[in-house]
Amino acid sequence: MFLAFHQVLNPAGNLLATTLVALVPVALLLVLLAVFRLTAWLAVLIGSAATFLLAVLVWSAPVDQSLRAYVYGSANGVWAVDWITFWGVVIFNTLVLTGLFEHFKGWLLAQATADIRVQTILLAWAFGALLEGLVGFGYPWAVVAPILVAFGIAELDAIRVAALANNAPVSYGALGAPVIGLAAVTGLPLLSLSASIGKIVAVLALLPPWVLIYLVSGWRGVRTGWPLAVVGSLAYIAGQFPISQWVNPYLPDVVGALVCFAALLVLLRFWRPSETMAYGGRTVPPGQPVPIGGGSTPRASTTREVLLGIAPFVVLVVVVALWTGPWSPLPKYTPLKLSVGFVSSLDGKAGSAAFGWAPAVAGTSILVSWLVILALLALTVRPSFATLLPEVFRRTFRQMWGALLVGVFIFGLAFVFNYSGMGSSMANGFSKIGTWYILLVAIVGWIGVALSGSNTSTNALFGAFQKSVGQILGFPLLLLPSLSSVGAEVGKPVAPQTASVGVSTTGYVRNEGAVIRHNLGWTLVLLGY
């Protein structure tokens, strides 16, 4: 039996010195990523070692219990986050390799009119949100930007449009991984966090469609195309908001995107802009064909192909909603619970670094969704599973192994940071700013994701710290973690890690700096908003 470790609030004997030393793991990690450009998993591994040494040598945390805290944190990273993102990418790769994803994308392209504003809202905003909700990690840029280029948008501008459209969905990206990670390090209820973040995201989502229309067509395009912005934003919110508030954090983006598709297609049946515009606000002559795929016209998908392309997303939504909703007992069954205790240096209350193994967590529901999709494929497409399945897993591991390792190391680091009392000491120092700190919360999240490249990692690093500052200053418990998470999503367009994936299908490979500089100004506008 281990005695609870009593955290030390000011081990350096000086408030400023203690705060600066507590910042070392965060600063080291960000320098390794942004200055030395180390791959994320290696940077987080080095940051983990530095955090552990400081915890033991400066904050006097016991070695054995700190090791347990690291292992429990890593287990949370694997089971709460990696288990979800891995199966989400498996589903995506299954759809790509069987051609169903191309059927769905081809159907969307066929709905686009010659108007660049319609193309942008339908594809960059709605389709990008669907990709973010399912895969994340910069993939929406990589898919959407080449399509926009084919529609006539200059490549650098197309990347910016894809990146800015990707803002609002990020908190629920990769099937809710950022919110799940935030719940893991703060101990706050998952659905409560989802609901709190969802309210802020709903406000944020009101602005980007207007910005996107302005970027591709100017003020004139906004004046004659404003219904697209209104319907695009409100329809996404109509799907995102109720799911985030009352169901789970796994599906807000997916449902929001599907509702947005439906609403935009209904709008286009009854209303079209009075003039058709090309990129830059140029008027398109009546009857001019839509350039798709470098000028070629795609083969029209049959009704059967369209239904098969949509069906997997319906399966995913139904299975995950039934499995993980508040009405389901499945995720609550936890046969194994492990923890290591501490006494907080801030309020003297007992806390713990804990891991609970719940075999029927959300990731398992996504695995079950994939199995149902495979059964659907067996009845319809009838692929060769002996060929398909090995290639799906090869492709998924090739894409995901680095991100999976980051999930292991970043949560281990965060748990030691919080268990040792380093997070409490840093929160104590920052709380001296007073209630004006509310103006810095989102900026801290923006800086974190701009340098780390991951909303999930940023939430793991700063989530418990933001919660502690809020408690000291008397803010509502969910407010600061939620603002920090949404501030982080706004910083994604200038994150080097995200940009490197996002430009992989463009001519800006290994020239992410030009993309980041091009995106920077508008991310500051959104941050200010």
C-alpha positions in Angstrom: 0.0 0.0 0.0 1.5 3.4 -1.0 1.0 6.5 1.0 -0.4 9.5 -0.9 2.4 11.9 -2.0 2.0 15.4 -0.6 2.8 17.8 -3.4 5.1 20.8 -2.8 3.8 24.1 -4.0 7.0 26.2 -4.1 10.1 23.9 -4.1 12.4 26.7 -5.3 11.4 29.0 -2.5 10.6 31.8 -4.9 7.3 32.1 -6.8 8.8 33.3 -10.1 11.6 30.7 -10.1 9.2 27.8 -9.3 6.9 28.9 -12.1 9.7 29.1 -14.6 11.1 25.7 -13.6 7.6 24.2 -13.9 7.5 25.7 -17.5 10.6 23.8 -18.5 8.9 20.7 -19.8 6.4 22.7 -21.9 9.1 25.1 -23.2 11.5 22.2 -24.0 8.8 20.3 -25.9 7.8 23.3 -27.9 11.5 24.2 -28.7 12.1 20.6 -29.8 9.1 20.7 -32.1 9.3 24.3 -33.5 13.0 25.1 -33.5 14.8 21.7 -33.9 11.8 20.3 -35.9 12.1 16.9 -34.2 9.4 14.4 -35.1 6.6 14.7 -32.6 7.0 11.2 -30.9 10.7 11.7 -30.3 10.2 15.3 -28.9 7.5 14.1 -26.5 9.7 11.1 -25.4 12.6 13.5 -24.6 10.1 15.9 -22.9 8.9 12.9 -20.8 12.4 12.2 -19.5 12.9 15.8 -18.6 9.6 16.0 -16.8 10.3 12.8 -14.8 13.7 14.1 -13.7 12.2 17.5 -12.6 9.4 15.7 -10.8 11.8 13.6 -8.8 14.7 16.0 -8.2 12.9 19.3 -7.7 9.3 18.4 -6.6 10.6 15.4 -4.6 8.0 13.0 -6.1 8.7 9.4 -5.3 10.4 7.5 -8.1 8.2 4.4 -8.0 4.9 6.2 -7.8 6.0 8.7 -10.5 6.7 5.7 -12.7 3.2 4.3 -12.0 1.7 7.7 -12.8 3.5 7.7 -16.2 2.4 4.2 -17.0 -1.2 5.0 -16.1 -1.1 8.1 -18.2 0.3 6.2 -21.1 -2.4 3.6 -20.7 -5.0 6.4 -20.9 -3.4 7.6 -24.1 -3.6 4.1 -25.6 -7.1 3.2 -24.5 -8.9 6.5 -24.5 -7.3 8.1 -27.5 -5.2 5.8 -29.7 -7.9 3.1 -29.7 -10.4 5.6 -31.2 -8.1 7.2 -33.8 -6.7 3.9 -35.0 -10.1 2.4 -35.8 -11.3 5.7 -37.3 -8.4 5.6 -39.8 -9.0 1.9 -40.4 -12.6 2.7 -41.4 -11.4 5.6 -43.7 -8.8 3.4 -45.4 -11.4 0.6 -45.9 -13.6 3.1 -47.7 -10.7 4.4 -49.8 -9.5 0.9 -50.8 -12.9 -0.4 -51.7 -13.8 2.8 -53.8 -16.7 3.8 -51.6 -15.0 7.0 -50.5 -14.5 8.0 -54.2 -18.1 7.3 -54.9 -19.1 9.7 -52.1 -16.6 12.3 -53.1 -17.6 12.0 -56.8 -21.2 12.5 -55.8 -20.4 15.7 -53.9 -18.3 17.0 -56.8 -21.3 16.4 -59.1 -23.5 18.6 -56.8 -21.1 21.5 -57.2 -22.2 24.3 -59.5 -19.8 26.4 -61.5 -19.8 28.9 -58.6 -16.6 28.9 -56.6 -18.6 29.9 -53.4 -20.8 26.9 -53.6 -17.7 24.7 -54.3 -15.9 26.2 -51.3 -18.7 25.8 -48.8 -19.8 22.4 -49.9 -16.3 20.9 -50.2 -13.9 22.9 -48.0 -16.4 23.5 -45.1 -18.8 20.6 -45.1 -16.7 17.8 -46.6 -13.6 19.1 -44.7 -15.6 18.8 -41.4 -16.5 15.2 -42.3 -12.8 14.3 -42.9 -11.8 16.1 -39.7 -14.4 14.2 -37.7 -13.3 10.9 -39.0 -9.5 11.2 -39.5 -8.1 14.6 -38.5 -4.3 15.1 -38.3 -4.2 17.5 -41.3 -5.8 15.0 -43.7 -8.7 17.4 -44.6 -6.2 19.8 -46.1 -4.5 17.1 -48.1 -7.8 15.9 -49.7 -9.6 19.2 -50.1 -6.8 21.5 -51.3 -6.1 19.7 -54.6 -9.9 19.7 -55.4 -10.0 23.5 -54.8 -6.9 23.9 -57.1 -8.8 22.0 -59.8 -11.6 24.4 -59.4 -9.3 27.3 -60.3 -8.1 28.5 -56.9 -4.4 29.4 -56.7 -2.6 26.6 -54.8 -1.4 28.6 -51.8 -4.8 30.2 -51.4 -6.5 26.7 -51.8 -4.4 25.4 -48.9 -5.4 28.4 -46.8 -9.1 27.9 -47.6 -8.8 24.2 -46.7 -7.0 25.1 -43.4 -9.3 27.8 -42.3 -12.4 25.7 -43.1 -10.8 23.1 -40.9 -10.9 25.3 -37.8 -14.2 24.9 -36.1 -14.4 21.0 -36.4 -10.9 20.4 -34.8 -12.1 20.0 -31.2 -14.2 17.1 -32.2 -11.7 15.8 -34.8 -10.6 12.2 -35.1 -13.8 11.1 -33.4 -13.5 13.4 -30.4 -9.9 12.7 -29.5 -9.1 16.3 -28.2 -12.1 16.3 -25.8 -11.4 12.7 -24.7 -7.8 13.7 -23.9 -8.9 16.8 -22.0 -11.2 14.7 -19.9 -8.5 12.2 -19.2 -6.0 14.8 -17.7 -8.6 17.0 -15.9 -10.8 14.3 -14.5 -13.8 16.3 -15.6 -16.9 14.4 -16.9 -16.6 13.7 -20.6 -20.1 14.7 -21.6 -19.9 17.9 -19.5 -16.7 18.9 -21.3 -18.1 18.1 -24.6 -21.2 20.3 -23.9 -19.1 23.2 -22.7 -16.7 23.1 -25.7 -19.7 22.6 -28.0 -21.2 25.9 -26.9 -18.0 27.8 -27.8 -17.5 25.9 -31.1 -21.1 26.8 -32.1 -20.2 30.5 -31.7 -16.9 30.0 -33.5 -18.6 28.2 -36.4 -20.7 31.2 -37.3 -17.7 33.1 -38.7 -15.6 30.8 -41.0 -18.1 30.4 -43.9 -18.2 34.2 -44.3 -14.4 34.3 -44.3 -14.1 31.5 -46.9 -16.5 33.2 -49.3 -14.6 36.4 -48.9 -11.3 34.7 -49.6 -12.5 33.1 -52.8 -14.7 35.9 -54.2 -14.2 39.1 -52.3 -16.8 41.5 -50.8 -18.9 41.3 -54.0 -19.1 37.5 -53.6 -20.2 37.9 -50.0 -23.0 40.4 -50.9 -24.6 38.0 -53.5 -23.7 34.7 -51.8 -24.4 35.3 -48.2 -27.2 32.7 -47.9 -24.4 30.0 -48.4 -22.6 31.3 -45.4 -25.8 31.5 -43.3 -26.9 28.0 -44.2 -23.4 26.5 -44.1 -22.7 27.7 -40.6 -26.2 27.1 -39.1 -26.6 23.7 -40.6 -23.2 22.5 -39.3 -24.2 23.9 -35.8 -27.6 22.2 -36.1 -25.8 18.8 -36.3 -22.8 19.5 -34.1 -24.6 21.2 -31.2 -27.2 18.7 -30.0 -24.7 15.8 -30.4 -22.0 17.6 -28.4 -24.5 18.6 -25.7 -26.5 15.4 -25.1 -25.0 12.4 -26.8 -21.2 12.2 -27.0 -18.0 14.0 -28.2 -17.3 11.4 -30.9 -19.8 12.4 -33.5 -20.5 16.1 -33.6 -18.3 16.7 -36.7 -19.7 13.7 -38.6 -23.3 14.6 -37.9 -22.7 18.3 -38.4 -21.1 17.6 -41.8 -24.0 15.3 -42.9 -26.6 17.9 -41.8 -24.7 20.6 -43.6 -24.6 18.6 -46.9 -28.3 18.0 -46.7 -29.1 21.7 -46.0 -26.8 23.0 -48.7 -28.3 20.7 -51.3 -31.8 21.7 -50.4 -30.8 25.3 -50.6 -29.3 24.9 -54.0 -32.6 23.3 -55.3 -34.5 26.5 -54.5 -31.9 29.2 -54.7 -28.7 30.0 -56.6 -26.6 33.2 -56.5 -27.8 35.8 -58.9 -24.4 35.7 -60.7 -22.0 32.8 -61.0 -18.5 33.6 -59.8 -15.1 32.0 -60.4 -12.1 32.4 -58.1 -11.2 36.1 -57.5 -14.8 37.3 -58.0 -14.8 36.9 -61.8 -18.2 36.4 -63.4 -18.6 33.0 -65.1 -20.5 33.0 -68.4 -23.7 31.0 -68.3 -23.3 27.4 -69.3 -19.6 27.2 -68.6 -18.7 23.7 -67.4 -17.3 23.1 -63.9 -13.6 22.3 -64.0 -13.0 19.2 -61.9 -9.9 17.1 -61.6 -7.8 19.4 -63.8 -10.5 20.1 -66.3 -11.9 16.6 -66.8 -15.5 15.7 -66.0 -15.9 12.8 -63.5 -18.1 9.8 -64.3 -21.5 10.3 -62.7 -22.0 7.9 -59.8 -25.0 5.6 -59.9 -27.7 5.8 -57.2 -26.4 2.5 -55.9 -22.8 3.8 -55.7 -24.0 7.0 -53.9 -26.0 5.0 -51.3 -23.0 2.7 -50.7 -20.8 5.7 -50.3 -23.1 7.3 -47.7 -24.0 4.0 -45.9 -20.8 3.6 -43.9 -21.2 7.0 -42.3 -24.7 6.2 -41.4 -23.5 2.9 -39.8 -20.8 4.7 -37.9 -23.3 7.3 -36.5 -25.9 4.8 -35.5 -23.6 2.3 -33.9 -21.5 4.8 -32.0 -24.6 6.8 -30.8 -26.4 3.7 -29.6 -23.2 2.3 -28.0 -21.8 5.4 -26.2 -24.9 7.6 -25.5 -25.9 8.5 -22.0 -28.5 5.7 -22.2 -25.9 3.0 -22.7 -24.3 1.1 -19.8 -21.5 -0.4 -22.0 -18.8 2.2 -21.5 -19.4 2.3 -17.8 -18.3 -1.3 -17.1 -14.8 -0.9 -15.7 -13.4 -4.3 -14.4 -9.9 -2.9 -13.7 -9.0 0.3 -11.9 -5.5 1.4 -11.0 -4.4 4.7 -9.3 -1.6 6.4 -7.4 -2.7 9.1 -5.0 -1.5 12.5 -4.1 -2.5 15.4 -1.9 -2.8 18.7 -3.8 -0.5 21.5 -2.9 -3.2 24.0 -3.9 -6.2 23.0 -1.7 -5.0 20.0 0.4 -7.5 17.7 -1.2 -6.7 14.1 -2.2 -6.4 13.3 -5.9 -5.0 10.6 -8.1 -3.4 9.6 -11.3 -5.6 6.8 -12.4 -6.4 4.4 -15.2 -9.7 2.5 -15.6 -9.8 -0.2 -18.2 -13.3 -0.2 -19.7 -13.4 -2.8 -22.5 -16.4 -1.3 -24.2 -15.1 2.3 -24.5 -15.8 4.4 -27.6 -12.9 2.9 -29.6 -14.5 -0.5 -29.3 -17.8 0.9 -30.7 -15.8 2.2 -33.7 -14.3 -1.3 -34.1 -17.8 -2.7 -34.1 -18.9 -0.1 -36.6 -16.0 -1.2 -38.9 -17.1 -4.9 -38.5 -20.7 -3.9 -39.5 -19.3 -2.0 -42.5 -17.3 -5.1 -43.5 -20.5 -7.1 -43.3 -22.2 -4.6 -45.5 -19.3 -4.8 -48.0 -19.5 -8.5 -48.1 -23.2 -8.3 -49.1 -22.7 -5.6 -51.7 -19.2 -4.9 -53.1 -17.9 -8.3 -52.2 -14.2 -7.4 -52.1 -11.4 -9.9 -51.6 -10.9 -9.6 -47.8 -7.7 -11.6 -48.0 -6.3 -8.7 -50.1 -8.2 -5.8 -48.6 -7.6 -6.4 -44.8 -3.8 -6.7 -44.9 -3.5 -3.6 -47.0 -5.9 -1.6 -44.8 -3.8 -2.4 -41.7 -0.5 -1.8 -43.5 -1.7 1.6 -44.7 -3.1 2.5 -41.3 0.1 1.6 -39.4 2.2 3.5 -41.9 0.1 6.6 -41.4 -0.5 6.3 -37.7 2.5 4.8 -35.9 4.0 8.2 -35.0 0.7 9.6 -33.8 0.0 6.5 -31.8 3.4 6.8 -30.0 2.7 10.5 -29.3 -0.5 9.3 -27.6 1.5 7.0 -25.3 4.2 9.6 -24.4 2.2 12.8 -24.1 -0.3 11.4 -21.6 2.5 9.8 -19.6 4.2 13.2 -19.5 1.0 15.0 -18.5 0.2 12.6 -15.7 3.7 12.9 -14.2 3.5 16.7 -14.6 0.2 16.8 -12.7 1.0 14.0 -10.2 4.2 15.6 -9.1 2.6 19.0 -8.4 4.4 20.8 -11.3 1.1 21.7 -12.8 -0.2 23.1 -9.5 2.9 25.2 -9.1 2.6 26.6 -12.6 -1.1 27.3 -12.0 -0.3 29.1 -8.7 2.2 31.3 -10.6 -0.1 32.2 -13.4 -3.1 32.8 -11.1 -1.2 35.9 -9.8 -2.2 37.6 -13.1 -5.7 37.7 -11.6 -9.0 37.6 -13.5 -7.4 39.3 -16.5 -6.0 35.8 -17.2 -9.3 35.0 -18.9 -8.0 37.0 -21.9 -4.9 34.8 -22.2 -6.5 31.4 -22.0 -7.3 30.9 -25.6 -4.0 32.4 -26.6 -2.2 29.8 -24.5 -4.1 27.1 -26.4 -3.3 28.8 -29.7 0.4 28.9 -28.9 0.4 25.3 -27.7 -1.2 23.8 -30.9 0.7 26.2 -33.2 3.9 24.7 -31.9 2.9 21.1 -31.0 0.6 20.5 -34.0 -2.0 18.7 -32.0 -5.1 19.8 -30.2 -5.1 16.5 -28.3 -1.5 17.0 -27.2 -2.1 20.6 -26.2 -5.1 19.6 -24.1 -3.0 17.0 -22.4 -0.3 19.5 -21.6 -2.4 22.4 -20.5 -5.8 21.0 -19.5 -5.2 20.3 -15.8 -3.2 23.5 -15.5 -6.0 25.5 -16.9 -8.5 23.8 -14.6 -6.3 24.6 -11.6 -5.9 28.3 -12.5 -9.7 28.5 -13.0 -10.3 27.0 -9.5 -7.8 29.4 -7.9 -9.5 32.4 -9.6 -13.0 31.2 -9.0 -14.1 30.7 -12.6 -16.7 28.1 -13.5 -14.9 24.7 -13.5 -15.3 23.9 -17.2 -14.6 27.4 -18.6 -10.8 27.7 -18.8 -10.2 24.1 -20.1 -12.9 24.7 -22.8 -11.6 28.1 -23.9 -8.0 26.6 -24.1 -9.2 23.8 -26.2 -11.1 26.0 -28.7 -8.1 28.4 -28.8 -6.0 25.5 -29.7 -8.2 24.5 -32.7 -7.9 28.1 -34.1 -4.1 27.6 -34.2 -4.2 24.5 -36.4 -3.6 26.4 -39.7 -0.2 27.5 -38.4 0.9 24.2 -36.8 4.0 22.8 -38.6 3.0 19.2 -37.8 -0.4 19.7 -39.4 0.9 21.7 -42.3 3.4 19.0 -43.2 0.5 16.5 -43.7 -1.8 19.0 -45.2 0.6 20.0 -48.0 1.6 16.4 -48.8 -0.6 16.4 -52.0 0.4 19.9 -53.1 3.5 21.6 -54.5 4.4 23.0 -51.1 5.9 19.8 -49.7 8.9 20.8 -47.5 7.8 24.4 -47.9 5.4 24.6 -45.0 6.8 27.9 -43.9 5.2 29.7 -46.8 1.9 28.1 -46.0 2.1 29.0 -42.3 2.9 32.6 -43.1 0.0 32.8 -45.5 -2.4 31.4 -42.9 -1.2 33.4 -39.9 -3.1 36.6 -40.3 -6.5 34.9 -40.6 -5.9 32.6 -37.6 -5.3 35.8 -35.5 -8.6 37.2 -36.7 -10.4 34.0 -35.6 -8.5 34.0 -32.3 -9.5 37.6 -31.7 -13.1 36.7 -32.6 
